[in-house]
Amino acid sequence: AQSVTQLDSQVPVFEEAPVELRCNYSSSVSVYLFWYVQYPNQGLQLLLKYLSGSTLVKGINGFEAEFNKSQTSFHLRKPSVHISDTAEYFCAVKRYSSASKIIFGSGTRLSIRP
Amino acid sequence: SAVISQKPSRDICQRGTSLTIQCQVDSQVTMMFWYRQQPGQSLTLIATANQGSEATYESGFVIDKFPISRPNLTFSTLTVSNMSPEDSSIYLCSFDSGDTEAFFGQGTRLTVV
């Protein structure tokens, strides 16, 4: 079975400051890793995904994440946040299979202060 | 990428009634998933459905409460039956195109009074 732990339920940061949202996962098999964003009153949008290859993955809106197999982590980072980044961020894993479900973490609410 | 249309986007329902949520995809997809997101919580998988077969429900969810239909490869419905205030949540459909990525509908925000 797979599981995902997001260590911070809320992260407040000032505008233009850097941010890191932490994610650790547990799995006995190989998995794909994802970060999704949910803006207020909207559905989920894929930020980025790690499938294989380079451990540094770049996504939309200036976000990036680094896969660390030894630490089973997939932390999300952005060097300078904007007010529009205020949202809920979900880390997720999916077993290597085209028909497997996605397991979500509990989410991190990112709030940006002007 | 697939485009998913989910409706209704929101509804307020009386307890004891049922609501059917529809998801339409603009291309044929293999797997379909229905998730529930309770207030302030993450997404929890309700069930997985293939076209032409019974849905597979996760622990804690039963077909009598959340019947699912999947009549073809572009459409699915989830019914929330005999609703109570505890069913107030956002319900999202998701399609797995057979690739590594899942696409989500915009969600149905359900309030049961």
Interface residues (C-beta under 8 A of the other chain):
Chain A: Y32 F34 Y36 N41 Q42 G43 L44 Q45 L46 K49 L51 F90 K94 S98 A99 K101 I102 F104 G105 S106 G107
Chain B: Q6 T30 M31 F33 Q41 S42 L43 T44 L45 T48 L92 S94 D96 G98 D99 T100 E101 A102 F104 G105 Q106 G107 R109
